[in-house]
Amino acid sequence: MIMSAVKRIPVAESVWKELSEMRSAGQTYTELLEEMMEARKKERLVTDMKRIEEEGNFVSLSEIKD
């Protein structure tokens, strides 16, 4: 992975410690954050799908005519 720029994100000491505990051996903070972002995206997708299923007005495929 090529890093174009290094950015600093200020975090509380307690957050830093918890992030450190979440890392796997040899895992960078970038890799950890990417993993967490991907998990969050999947969580949002599932939440959105459930909401759409509950609120949506659907028509069965057999009812659709060309």
mmCIF file as Biopython writes it, N, C-alpha, C and O atoms, coordinates in Angstrom:
data_model
#
loop_
_atom_site.group_PDB
_atom_site.id
_atom_site.type_symbol
_atom_site.label_atom_id
_atom_site.label_alt_id
_atom_site.label_comp_id
_atom_site.label_asym_id
_atom_site.label_entity_id
_atom_site.label_seq_id
_atom_site.pdbx_PDB_ins_code
_atom_site.Cartn_x
_atom_site.Cartn_y
_atom_site.Cartn_z
_atom_site.occupancy
_atom_site.B_iso_or_equiv
_atom_site.auth_seq_id
_atom_site.auth_asym_id
_atom_site.pdbx_PDB_model_num
ATOM 1   N N  . MET A ? 1  ? 0.850   -1.172  0.000   1.0 0.0 1  A 1 
ATOM 2   C CA . MET A ? 1  ? 0.000   0.000   0.000   1.0 0.0 1  A 1 
ATOM 3   C C  . MET A ? 1  ? 0.896   1.235   0.000   1.0 0.0 1  A 1 
ATOM 4   O O  . MET A ? 1  ? 1.852   1.332   0.769   1.0 0.0 1  A 1 
ATOM 5   N N  . ILE A ? 2  ? 0.567   2.156   -0.867  1.0 0.0 2  A 1 
ATOM 6   C CA . ILE A ? 2  ? 1.320   3.407   -0.950  1.0 0.0 2  A 1 
ATOM 7   C C  . ILE A ? 2  ? 0.510   4.488   -0.248  1.0 0.0 2  A 1 
ATOM 8   O O  . ILE A ? 2  ? -0.656  4.717   -0.571  1.0 0.0 2  A 1 
ATOM 9   N N  . MET A ? 3  ? 1.140   5.145   0.708   1.0 0.0 3  A 1 
ATOM 10  C CA . MET A ? 3  ? 0.466   6.223   1.429   1.0 0.0 3  A 1 
ATOM 11  C C  . MET A ? 3  ? 0.881   7.546   0.817   1.0 0.0 3  A 1 
ATOM 12  O O  . MET A ? 3  ? 2.068   7.865   0.745   1.0 0.0 3  A 1 
ATOM 13  N N  . SER A ? 4  ? -0.109  8.319   0.375   1.0 0.0 4  A 1 
ATOM 14  C CA . SER A ? 4  ? 0.220   9.598   -0.238  1.0 0.0 4  A 1 
ATOM 15  C C  . SER A ? 4  ? 0.494   10.671  0.803   1.0 0.0 4  A 1 
ATOM 16  O O  . SER A ? 4  ? 1.273   11.594  0.566   1.0 0.0 4  A 1 
ATOM 17  N N  . ALA A ? 5  ? -0.151  10.544  1.957   1.0 0.0 5  A 1 
ATOM 18  C CA . ALA A ? 5  ? 0.051   11.545  3.007   1.0 0.0 5  A 1 
ATOM 19  C C  . ALA A ? 5  ? -0.265  10.905  4.353   1.0 0.0 5  A 1 
ATOM 20  O O  . ALA A ? 5  ? -1.097  10.002  4.447   1.0 0.0 5  A 1 
ATOM 21  N N  . VAL A ? 6  ? 0.388   11.372  5.358   1.0 0.0 6  A 1 
ATOM 22  C CA . VAL A ? 6  ? 0.114   10.911  6.712   1.0 0.0 6  A 1 
ATOM 23  C C  . VAL A ? 6  ? -0.695  11.988  7.405   1.0 0.0 6  A 1 
ATOM 24  O O  . VAL A ? 6  ? -0.303  13.155  7.435   1.0 0.0 6  A 1 
ATOM 25  N N  . LYS A ? 7  ? -1.821  11.588  7.959   1.0 0.0 7  A 1 
ATOM 26  C CA . LYS A ? 7  ? -2.685  12.523  8.675   1.0 0.0 7  A 1 
ATOM 27  C C  . LYS A ? 7  ? -2.704  12.116  10.143  1.0 0.0 7  A 1 
ATOM 28  O O  . LYS A ? 7  ? -2.532  10.944  10.478  1.0 0.0 7  A 1 
ATOM 29  N N  . ARG A ? 8  ? -2.907  13.062  10.978  1.0 0.0 8  A 1 
ATOM 30  C CA . ARG A ? 8  ? -3.004  12.802  12.414  1.0 0.0 8  A 1 
ATOM 31  C C  . ARG A ? 8  ? -4.440  13.043  12.852  1.0 0.0 8  A 1 
ATOM 32  O O  . ARG A ? 8  ? -5.064  14.038  12.484  1.0 0.0 8  A 1 
ATOM 33  N N  . ILE A ? 9  ? -4.940  12.118  13.638  1.0 0.0 9  A 1 
ATOM 34  C CA . ILE A ? 9  ? -6.299  12.237  14.155  1.0 0.0 9  A 1 
ATOM 35  C C  . ILE A ? 9  ? -6.202  12.268  15.679  1.0 0.0 9  A 1 
ATOM 36  O O  . ILE A ? 9  ? -5.822  11.269  16.289  1.0 0.0 9  A 1 
ATOM 37  N N  . PRO A ? 10 ? -6.534  13.380  16.294  1.0 0.0 10 A 1 
ATOM 38  C CA . PRO A ? 10 ? -6.469  13.443  17.755  1.0 0.0 10 A 1 
ATOM 39  C C  . PRO A ? 10 ? -7.574  12.576  18.369  1.0 0.0 10 A 1 
ATOM 40  O O  . PRO A ? 10 ? -8.740  12.661  17.983  1.0 0.0 10 A 1 
ATOM 41  N N  . VAL A ? 11 ? -7.181  11.752  19.321  1.0 0.0 11 A 1 
ATOM 42  C CA . VAL A ? 11 ? -8.148  10.910  20.033  1.0 0.0 11 A 1 
ATOM 43  C C  . VAL A ? 11 ? -7.826  10.946  21.528  1.0 0.0 11 A 1 
ATOM 44  O O  . VAL A ? 11 ? -6.693  11.209  21.932  1.0 0.0 11 A 1 
ATOM 45  N N  . ALA A ? 12 ? -8.835  10.680  22.321  1.0 0.0 12 A 1 
ATOM 46  C CA . ALA A ? 12 ? -8.634  10.612  23.773  1.0 0.0 12 A 1 
ATOM 47  C C  . ALA A ? 12 ? -7.743  9.418   24.103  1.0 0.0 12 A 1 
ATOM 48  O O  . ALA A ? 12 ? -7.698  8.439   23.358  1.0 0.0 12 A 1 
ATOM 49  N N  . GLU A ? 13 ? -7.052  9.509   25.207  1.0 0.0 13 A 1 
ATOM 50  C CA . GLU A ? 13 ? -6.151  8.431   25.638  1.0 0.0 13 A 1 
ATOM 51  C C  . GLU A ? 13 ? -6.895  7.108   25.761  1.0 0.0 13 A 1 
ATOM 52  O O  . GLU A ? 13 ? -6.366  6.062   25.384  1.0 0.0 13 A 1 
ATOM 53  N N  . SER A ? 14 ? -8.120  7.143   26.285  1.0 0.0 14 A 1 
ATOM 54  C CA . SER A ? 14 ? -8.901  5.902   26.453  1.0 0.0 14 A 1 
ATOM 55  C C  . SER A ? 14 ? -9.218  5.268   25.097  1.0 0.0 14 A 1 
ATOM 56  O O  . SER A ? 14 ? -9.218  4.043   24.975  1.0 0.0 14 A 1 
ATOM 57  N N  . VAL A ? 15 ? -9.487  6.082   24.086  1.0 0.0 15 A 1 
ATOM 58  C CA . VAL A ? 15 ? -9.766  5.569   22.744  1.0 0.0 15 A 1 
ATOM 59  C C  . VAL A ? 15 ? -8.499  4.964   22.151  1.0 0.0 15 A 1 
ATOM 60  O O  . VAL A ? 15 ? -8.541  3.897   21.539  1.0 0.0 15 A 1 
ATOM 61  N N  . TRP A ? 16 ? -7.390  5.639   22.331  1.0 0.0 16 A 1 
ATOM 62  C CA . TRP A ? 16 ? -6.099  5.138   21.837  1.0 0.0 16 A 1 
ATOM 63  C C  . TRP A ? 16 ? -5.786  3.768   22.434  1.0 0.0 16 A 1 
ATOM 64  O O  . TRP A ? 16 ? -5.351  2.861   21.724  1.0 0.0 16 A 1 
ATOM 65  N N  . LYS A ? 17 ? -6.005  3.623   23.721  1.0 0.0 17 A 1 
ATOM 66  C CA . LYS A ? 17 ? -5.736  2.342   24.386  1.0 0.0 17 A 1 
ATOM 67  C C  . LYS A ? 17 ? -6.640  1.244   23.841  1.0 0.0 17 A 1 
ATOM 68  O O  . LYS A ? 17 ? -6.187  0.128   23.586  1.0 0.0 17 A 1 
ATOM 69  N N  . GLU A ? 18 ? -7.924  1.566   23.663  1.0 0.0 18 A 1 
ATOM 70  C CA . GLU A ? 18 ? -8.858  0.565   23.158  1.0 0.0 18 A 1 
ATOM 71  C C  . GLU A ? 18 ? -8.512  0.165   21.717  1.0 0.0 18 A 1 
ATOM 72  O O  . GLU A ? 18 ? -8.564  -1.015  21.373  1.0 0.0 18 A 1 
ATOM 73  N N  . LEU A ? 19 ? -8.164  1.134   20.887  1.0 0.0 19 A 1 
ATOM 74  C CA . LEU A ? 19 ? -7.733  0.821   19.521  1.0 0.0 19 A 1 
ATOM 75  C C  . LEU A ? 19 ? -6.500  -0.076  19.538  1.0 0.0 19 A 1 
ATOM 76  O O  . LEU A ? 19 ? -6.410  -1.033  18.769  1.0 0.0 19 A 1 
ATOM 77  N N  . SER A ? 20 ? -5.558  0.235   20.412  1.0 0.0 20 A 1 
ATOM 78  C CA . SER A ? 20 ? -4.342  -0.571  20.517  1.0 0.0 20 A 1 
ATOM 79  C C  . SER A ? 20 ? -4.663  -2.011  20.869  1.0 0.0 20 A 1 
ATOM 80  O O  . SER A ? 20 ? -4.033  -2.934  20.353  1.0 0.0 20 A 1 
ATOM 81  N N  . GLU A ? 21 ? -5.642  -2.208  21.749  1.0 0.0 21 A 1 
ATOM 82  C CA . GLU A ? 21 ? -6.043  -3.552  22.160  1.0 0.0 21 A 1 
ATOM 83  C C  . GLU A ? 21 ? -6.781  -4.297  21.044  1.0 0.0 21 A 1 
ATOM 84  O O  . GLU A ? 21 ? -6.789  -5.528  21.022  1.0 0.0 21 A 1 
ATOM 85  N N  . MET A ? 22 ? -7.393  -3.567  20.130  1.0 0.0 22 A 1 
ATOM 86  C CA . MET A ? 22 ? -8.159  -4.179  19.043  1.0 0.0 22 A 1 
ATOM 87  C C  . MET A ? 22 ? -7.270  -4.651  17.890  1.0 0.0 22 A 1 
ATOM 88  O O  . MET A ? 22 ? -7.668  -5.515  17.108  1.0 0.0 22 A 1 
ATOM 89  N N  . ARG A ? 23 ? -6.067  -4.082  17.789  1.0 0.0 23 A 1 
ATOM 90  C CA . ARG A ? 23 ? -5.178  -4.446  16.684  1.0 0.0 23 A 1 
ATOM 91  C C  . ARG A ? 23 ? -4.684  -5.878  16.819  1.0 0.0 23 A 1 
ATOM 92  O O  . ARG A ? 23 ? -4.425  -6.369  17.918  1.0 0.0 23 A 1 
ATOM 93  N N  . SER A ? 24 ? -4.561  -6.533  15.671  1.0 0.0 24 A 1 
ATOM 94  C CA . SER A ? 24 ? -3.924  -7.848  15.628  1.0 0.0 24 A 1 
ATOM 95  C C  . SER A ? 24 ? -2.418  -7.642  15.590  1.0 0.0 24 A 1 
ATOM 96  O O  . SER A ? 24 ? -1.939  -6.551  15.279  1.0 0.0 24 A 1 
ATOM 97  N N  . ALA A ? 25 ? -1.683  -8.684  15.904  1.0 0.0 25 A 1 
ATOM 98  C CA . ALA A ? 25 ? -0.227  -8.591  15.859  1.0 0.0 25 A 1 
ATOM 99  C C  . ALA A ? 25 ? 0.222   -8.199  14.458  1.0 0.0 25 A 1 
ATOM 100 O O  . ALA A ? 25 ? -0.157  -8.845  13.481  1.0 0.0 25 A 1 
ATOM 101 N N  . GLY A ? 26 ? 1.022   -7.153  14.357  1.0 0.0 26 A 1 
ATOM 102 C CA . GLY A ? 26 ? 1.545   -6.689  13.083  1.0 0.0 26 A 1 
ATOM 103 C C  . GLY A ? 26 ? 0.587   -5.829  12.270  1.0 0.0 26 A 1 
ATOM 104 O O  . GLY A ? 26 ? 0.951   -5.330  11.205  1.0 0.0 26 A 1 
ATOM 105 N N  . GLN A ? 27 ? -0.624  -5.655  12.759  1.0 0.0 27 A 1 
ATOM 106 C CA . GLN A ? 27 ? -1.618  -4.859  12.038  1.0 0.0 27 A 1 
ATOM 107 C C  . GLN A ? 27 ? -1.360  -3.376  12.271  1.0 0.0 27 A 1 
ATOM 108 O O  . GLN A ? 27 ? -1.105  -2.953  13.399  1.0 0.0 27 A 1 
ATOM 109 N N  . THR A ? 28 ? -1.426  -2.592  11.207  1.0 0.0 28 A 1 
ATOM 110 C CA . THR A ? 28 ? -1.244  -1.152  11.350  1.0 0.0 28 A 1 
ATOM 111 C C  . THR A ? 28 ? -2.574  -0.519  11.763  1.0 0.0 28 A 1 
ATOM 112 O O  . THR A ? 28 ? -3.634  -1.138  11.662  1.0 0.0 28 A 1 
ATOM 113 N N  . TYR A ? 29 ? -2.492  0.716   12.224  1.0 0.0 29 A 1 
ATOM 114 C CA . TYR A ? 29 ? -3.728  1.429   12.568  1.0 0.0 29 A 1 
ATOM 115 C C  . TYR A ? 29 ? -4.559  1.677   11.307  1.0 0.0 29 A 1 
ATOM 116 O O  . TYR A ? 29 ? -5.789  1.657   11.359  1.0 0.0 29 A 1 
ATOM 117 N N  . THR A ? 30 ? -3.894  1.907   10.186  1.0 0.0 30 A 1 
ATOM 118 C CA . THR A ? 30 ? -4.614  2.087   8.923   1.0 0.0 30 A 1 
ATOM 119 C C  . THR A ? 30 ? -5.410  0.831   8.587   1.0 0.0 30 A 1 
ATOM 120 O O  . THR A ? 30 ? -6.583  0.915   8.223   1.0 0.0 30 A 1 
ATOM 121 N N  . GLU A ? 31 ? -4.782  -0.321  8.708   1.0 0.0 31 A 1 
ATOM 122 C CA . GLU A ? 31 ? -5.473  -1.583  8.433   1.0 0.0 31 A 1 
ATOM 123 C C  . GLU A ? 31 ? -6.635  -1.804  9.394   1.0 0.0 31 A 1 
ATOM 124 O O  . GLU A ? 31 ? -7.706  -2.249  8.983   1.0 0.0 31 A 1 
ATOM 125 N N  . LEU A ? 32 ? -6.428  -1.498  10.658  1.0 0.0 32 A 1 
ATOM 126 C CA . LEU A ? 32 ? -7.490  -1.637  11.652  1.0 0.0 32 A 1 
ATOM 127 C C  . LEU A ? 32 ? -8.663  -0.726  11.314  1.0 0.0 32 A 1 
ATOM 128 O O  . LEU A ? 32 ? -9.816  -1.158  11.338  1.0 0.0 32 A 1 
ATOM 129 N N  . LEU A ? 33 ? -8.372  0.527   11.000  1.0 0.0 33 A 1 
ATOM 130 C CA . LEU A ? 33 ? -9.433  1.477   10.672  1.0 0.0 33 A 1 
ATOM 131 C C  . LEU A ? 33 ? -10.159 1.076   9.390   1.0 0.0 33 A 1 
ATOM 132 O O  . LEU A ? 33 ? -11.379 1.217   9.305   1.0 0.0 33 A 1 
ATOM 133 N N  . GLU A ? 34 ? -9.433  0.583   8.400   1.0 0.0 34 A 1 
ATOM 134 C CA . GLU A ? 34 ? -10.080 0.112   7.166   1.0 0.0 34 A 1 
ATOM 135 C C  . GLU A ? 34 ? -11.025 -1.055  7.470   1.0 0.0 34 A 1 
ATOM 136 O O  . GLU A ? 34 ? -12.133 -1.119  6.937   1.0 0.0 34 A 1 
ATOM 137 N N  . GLU A ? 35 ? -10.587 -1.955  8.312   1.0 0.0 35 A 1 
ATOM 138 C CA . GLU A ? 35 ? -11.406 -3.099  8.722   1.0 0.0 35 A 1 
ATOM 139 C C  . GLU A ? 35 ? -12.669 -2.623  9.449   1.0 0.0 35 A 1 
ATOM 140 O O  . GLU A ? 35 ? -13.764 -3.125  9.198   1.0 0.0 35 A 1 
ATOM 141 N N  . MET A ? 36 ? -12.507 -1.664  10.337  1.0 0.0 36 A 1 
ATOM 142 C CA . MET A ? 36 ? -13.643 -1.132  11.091  1.0 0.0 36 A 1 
ATOM 143 C C  . MET A ? 36 ? -14.616 -0.396  10.167  1.0 0.0 36 A 1 
ATOM 144 O O  . MET A ? 36 ? -15.830 -0.503  10.336  1.0 0.0 36 A 1 
ATOM 145 N N  . MET A ? 37 ? -14.090 0.349   9.191   1.0 0.0 37 A 1 
ATOM 146 C CA . MET A ? 37 ? -14.951 1.067   8.252   1.0 0.0 37 A 1 
ATOM 147 C C  . MET A ? 37 ? -15.753 0.084   7.401   1.0 0.0 37 A 1 
ATOM 148 O O  . MET A ? 37 ? -16.940 0.300   7.157   1.0 0.0 37 A 1 
ATOM 149 N N  . GLU A ? 38 ? -15.121 -0.978  6.955   1.0 0.0 38 A 1 
ATOM 150 C CA . GLU A ? 38 ? -15.811 -1.980  6.146   1.0 0.0 38 A 1 
ATOM 151 C C  . GLU A ? 38 ? -16.925 -2.651  6.953   1.0 0.0 38 A 1 
ATOM 152 O O  . GLU A ? 38 ? -18.018 -2.883  6.437   1.0 0.0 38 A 1 
ATOM 153 N N  . ALA A ? 39 ? -16.642 -2.959  8.210   1.0 0.0 39 A 1 
ATOM 154 C CA . ALA A ? 39 ? -17.664 -3.557  9.078   1.0 0.0 39 A 1 
ATOM 155 C C  . ALA A ? 39 ? -18.833 -2.603  9.273   1.0 0.0 39 A 1 
ATOM 156 O O  . ALA A ? 39 ? -19.987 -3.032  9.283   1.0 0.0 39 A 1 
ATOM 157 N N  . ARG A ? 40 ? -18.551 -1.330  9.426   1.0 0.0 40 A 1 
ATOM 158 C CA . ARG A ? 40 ? -19.603 -0.325  9.610   1.0 0.0 40 A 1 
ATOM 159 C C  . ARG A ? 40 ? -20.455 -0.181  8.355   1.0 0.0 40 A 1 
ATOM 160 O O  . ARG A ? 40 ? -21.675 -0.041  8.447   1.0 0.0 40 A 1 
ATOM 161 N N  . LYS A ? 41 ? -19.820 -0.213  7.178   1.0 0.0 41 A 1 
ATOM 162 C CA . LYS A ? 41 ? -20.558 -0.147  5.926   1.0 0.0 41 A 1 
ATOM 163 C C  . LYS A ? 41 ? -21.513 -1.334  5.791   1.0 0.0 41 A 1 
ATOM 164 O O  . LYS A ? 41 ? -22.659 -1.171  5.373   1.0 0.0 41 A 1 
ATOM 165 N N  . LYS A ? 42 ? -21.041 -2.514  6.145   1.0 0.0 42 A 1 
ATOM 166 C CA . LYS A ? 42 ? -21.882 -3.712  6.072   1.0 0.0 42 A 1 
ATOM 167 C C  . LYS A ? 42 ? -23.041 -3.606  7.053   1.0 0.0 42 A 1 
ATOM 168 O O  . LYS A ? 42 ? -24.169 -3.979  6.730   1.0 0.0 42 A 1 
ATOM 169 N N  . GLU A ? 43 ? -22.764 -3.100  8.245   1.0 0.0 43 A 1 
ATOM 170 C CA . GLU A ? 43 ? -23.803 -2.902  9.257   1.0 0.0 43 A 1 
ATOM 171 C C  . GLU A ? 43 ? -24.880 -1.942  8.747   1.0 0.0 43 A 1 
ATOM 172 O O  . GLU A ? 43 ? -26.073 -2.195  8.918   1.0 0.0 43 A 1 
ATOM 173 N N  . ARG A ? 44 ? -24.461 -0.856  8.129   1.0 0.0 44 A 1 
ATOM 174 C CA . ARG A ? 44 ? -25.414 0.117   7.570   1.0 0.0 44 A 1 
ATOM 175 C C  . ARG A ? 44 ? -26.254 -0.504  6.462   1.0 0.0 44 A 1 
ATOM 176 O O  . ARG A ? 44 ? -27.456 -0.252  6.372   1.0 0.0 44 A 1 
ATOM 177 N N  . LEU A ? 45 ? -25.619 -1.319  5.615   1.0 0.0 45 A 1 
ATOM 178 C CA . LEU A ? 45 ? -26.338 -1.968  4.524   1.0 0.0 45 A 1 
ATOM 179 C C  . LEU A ? 45 ? -27.431 -2.884  5.074   1.0 0.0 45 A 1 
ATOM 180 O O  . LEU A ? 45 ? -28.567 -2.854  4.601   1.0 0.0 45 A 1 
ATOM 181 N N  . VAL A ? 46 ? -27.089 -3.689  6.062   1.0 0.0 46 A 1 
ATOM 182 C CA . VAL A ? 46 ? -28.073 -4.596  6.667   1.0 0.0 46 A 1 
ATOM 183 C C  . VAL A ? 46 ? -29.209 -3.796  7.305   1.0 0.0 46 A 1 
ATOM 184 O O  . VAL A ? 46 ? -30.379 -4.143  7.146   1.0 0.0 46 A 1 
ATOM 185 N N  . THR A ? 47 ? -28.869 -2.735  8.019   1.0 0.0 47 A 1 
ATOM 186 C CA . THR A ? 47 ? -29.886 -1.882  8.651   1.0 0.0 47 A 1 
ATOM 187 C C  . THR A ? 47 ? -30.805 -1.274  7.594   1.0 0.0 47 A 1 
ATOM 188 O O  . THR A ? 47 ? -32.027 -1.276  7.748   1.0 0.0 47 A 1 
ATOM 189 N N  . ASP A ? 48 ? -30.214 -0.759  6.529   1.0 0.0 48 A 1 
ATOM 190 C CA . ASP A ? 48 ? -31.009 -0.166  5.451   1.0 0.0 48 A 1 
ATOM 191 C C  . ASP A ? 48 ? -31.902 -1.204  4.788   1.0 0.0 48 A 1 
ATOM 192 O O  . ASP A ? 48 ? -33.064 -0.923  4.492   1.0 0.0 48 A 1 
ATOM 193 N N  . MET A ? 49 ? -31.379 -2.390  4.554   1.0 0.0 49 A 1 
ATOM 194 C CA . MET A ? 49 ? -32.169 -3.446  3.923   1.0 0.0 49 A 1 
ATOM 195 C C  . MET A ? 49 ? -33.354 -3.848  4.800   1.0 0.0 49 A 1 
ATOM 196 O O  . MET A ? 49 ? -34.456 -4.060  4.295   1.0 0.0 49 A 1 
ATOM 197 N N  . LYS A ? 50 ? -33.131 -3.951  6.099   1.0 0.0 50 A 1 
ATOM 198 C CA . LYS A ? 50 ? -34.215 -4.295  7.026   1.0 0.0 50 A 1 
ATOM 199 C C  . LYS A ? 50 ? -35.282 -3.209  7.022   1.0 0.0 50 A 1 
ATOM 200 O O  . LYS A ? 50 ? -36.476 -3.507  7.012   1.0 0.0 50 A 1 
ATOM 201 N N  . ARG A ? 51 ? -34.851 -1.943  7.032   1.0 0.0 51 A 1 
ATOM 202 C CA . ARG A ? 51 ? -35.792 -0.826  7.021   1.0 0.0 51 A 1 
ATOM 203 C C  . ARG A ? 51 ? -36.617 -0.833  5.742   1.0 0.0 51 A 1 
ATOM 204 O O  . ARG A ? 51 ? -37.835 -0.660  5.785   1.0 0.0 51 A 1 
ATOM 205 N N  . ILE A ? 52 ? -35.963 -1.032  4.615   1.0 0.0 52 A 1 
ATOM 206 C CA . ILE A ? 52 ? -36.663 -1.061  3.332   1.0 0.0 52 A 1 
ATOM 207 C C  . ILE A ? 52 ? -37.654 -2.222  3.294   1.0 0.0 52 A 1 
ATOM 208 O O  . ILE A ? 52 ? -38.774 -2.076  2.805   1.0 0.0 52 A 1 
ATOM 209 N N  . GLU A ? 53 ? -37.238 -3.364  3.811   1.0 0.0 53 A 1 
ATOM 210 C CA . GLU A ? 53 ? -38.125 -4.534  3.839   1.0 0.0 53 A 1 
ATOM 211 C C  . GLU A ? 53 ? -39.360 -4.264  4.699   1.0 0.0 53 A 1 
ATOM 212 O O  . GLU A ? 53 ? -40.469 -4.661  4.340   1.0 0.0 53 A 1 
ATOM 213 N N  . GLU A ? 54 ? -39.168 -3.592  5.827   1.0 0.0 54 A 1 
ATOM 214 C CA . GLU A ? 54 ? -40.280 -3.307  6.732   1.0 0.0 54 A 1 
ATOM 215 C C  . GLU A ? 54 ? -41.188 -2.210  6.199   1.0 0.0 54 A 1 
ATOM 216 O O  . GLU A ? 54 ? -42.406 -2.282  6.365   1.0 0.0 54 A 1 
ATOM 217 N N  . GLU A ? 55 ? -40.615 -1.196  5.560   1.0 0.0 55 A 1 
ATOM 218 C CA . GLU A ? 55 ? -41.375 -0.030  5.130   1.0 0.0 55 A 1 
ATOM 219 C C  . GLU A ? 55 ? -41.807 -0.090  3.668   1.0 0.0 55 A 1 
ATOM 220 O O  . GLU A ? 55 ? -42.713 0.635   3.257   1.0 0.0 55 A 1 
ATOM 221 N N  . GLY A ? 56 ? -41.167 -0.943  2.888   1.0 0.0 56 A 1 
ATOM 222 C CA . GLY A ? 56 ? -41.387 -0.957  1.450   1.0 0.0 56 A 1 
ATOM 223 C C  . GLY A ? 56 ? -42.718 -1.541  1.031   1.0 0.0 56 A 1 
ATOM 224 O O  . GLY A ? 56 ? -43.327 -2.339  1.743   1.0 0.0 56 A 1 
ATOM 225 N N  . ASN A ? 57 ? -43.151 -1.124  -0.138  1.0 0.0 57 A 1 
ATOM 226 C CA . ASN A ? 57 ? -44.362 -1.644  -0.747  1.0 0.0 57 A 1 
ATOM 227 C C  . ASN A ? 57 ? -43.908 -2.417  -1.980  1.0 0.0 57 A 1 
ATOM 228 O O  . ASN A ? 57 ? -43.557 -1.814  -2.994  1.0 0.0 57 A 1 
ATOM 229 N N  . PHE A ? 58 ? -43.913 -3.752  -1.902  1.0 0.0 58 A 1 
ATOM 230 C CA . PHE A ? 58 ? -43.343 -4.579  -2.946  1.0 0.0 58 A 1 
ATOM 231 C C  . PHE A ? 58 ? -44.427 -5.300  -3.731  1.0 0.0 58 A 1 
ATOM 232 O O  . PHE A ? 58 ? -45.518 -5.564  -3.225  1.0 0.0 58 A 1 
ATOM 233 N N  . VAL A ? 59 ? -44.099 -5.608  -4.975  1.0 0.0 59 A 1 
ATOM 234 C CA . VAL A ? 59 ? -44.980 -6.371  -5.851  1.0 0.0 59 A 1 
ATOM 235 C C  . VAL A ? 59 ? -44.234 -7.641  -6.222  1.0 0.0 59 A 1 
ATOM 236 O O  . VAL A ? 59 ? -43.045 -7.599  -6.539  1.0 0.0 59 A 1 
ATOM 237 N N  . SER A ? 60 ? -44.927 -8.765  -6.183  1.0 0.0 60 A 1 
ATOM 238 C CA . SER A ? 60 ? -44.249 -10.024 -6.535  1.0 0.0 60 A 1 
ATOM 239 C C  . SER A ? 60 ? -43.911 -10.027 -8.014  1.0 0.0 60 A 1 
ATOM 240 O O  . SER A ? 60 ? -44.597 -9.391  -8.814  1.0 0.0 60 A 1 
ATOM 241 N N  . LEU A ? 61 ? -42.871 -10.730 -8.375  1.0 0.0 61 A 1 
ATOM 242 C CA . LEU A ? 61 ? -42.423 -10.779 -9.764  1.0 0.0 61 A 1 
ATOM 243 C C  . LEU A ? 61 ? -43.499 -11.365 -10.673 1.0 0.0 61 A 1 
ATOM 244 O O  . LEU A ? 61 ? -43.610 -10.975 -11.835 1.0 0.0 61 A 1 
ATOM 245 N N  . SER A ? 62 ? -44.294 -12.301 -10.146 1.0 0.0 62 A 1 
ATOM 246 C CA . SER A ? 62 ? -45.331 -12.920 -10.970 1.0 0.0 62 A 1 
ATOM 247 C C  . SER A ? 62 ? -46.432 -11.916 -11.331 1.0 0.0 62 A 1 
ATOM 248 O O  . SER A ? 62 ? -47.180 -12.152 -12.280 1.0 0.0 62 A 1 
ATOM 249 N N  . GLU A ? 63 ? -46.546 -10.823 -10.610 1.0 0.0 63 A 1 
ATOM 250 C CA . GLU A ? 63 ? -47.554 -9.796  -10.893 1.0 0.0 63 A 1 
ATOM 251 C C  . GLU A ? 63 ? -47.081 -8.790  -11.945 1.0 0.0 63 A 1 
ATOM 252 O O  . GLU A ? 63 ? -47.880 -8.003  -12.454 1.0 0.0 63 A 1 
ATOM 253 N N  . ILE A ? 64 ? -45.812 -8.812  -12.264 1.0 0.0 64 A 1 
ATOM 254 C CA . ILE A ? 64 ? -45.263 -7.863  -13.228 1.0 0.0 64 A 1 
ATOM 255 C C  . ILE A ? 64 ? -45.507 -8.395  -14.627 1.0 0.0 64 A 1 
ATOM 256 O O  . ILE A ? 64 ? -45.175 -9.542  -14.928 1.0 0.0 64 A 1 
ATOM 257 N N  . LYS A ? 65 ? -46.088 -7.564  -15.483 1.0 0.0 65 A 1 
ATOM 258 C CA . LYS A ? 65 ? -46.360 -7.952  -16.870 1.0 0.0 65 A 1 
ATOM 259 C C  . LYS A ? 65 ? -45.520 -7.097  -17.801 1.0 0.0 65 A 1 
ATOM 260 O O  . LYS A ? 65 ? -45.290 -5.917  -17.538 1.0 0.0 65 A 1 
ATOM 261 N N  . ASP A ? 66 ? -45.071 -7.689  -18.875 1.0 0.0 66 A 1 
ATOM 262 C CA . ASP A ? 66 ? -44.261 -6.951  -19.867 1.0 0.0 66 A 1 
ATOM 263 C C  . ASP A ? 66 ? -45.099 -5.961  -20.602 1.0 0.0 66 A 1 
ATOM 264 O O  . ASP A ? 66 ? -44.595 -5.251  -21.471 1.0 0.0 66 A 1 
#
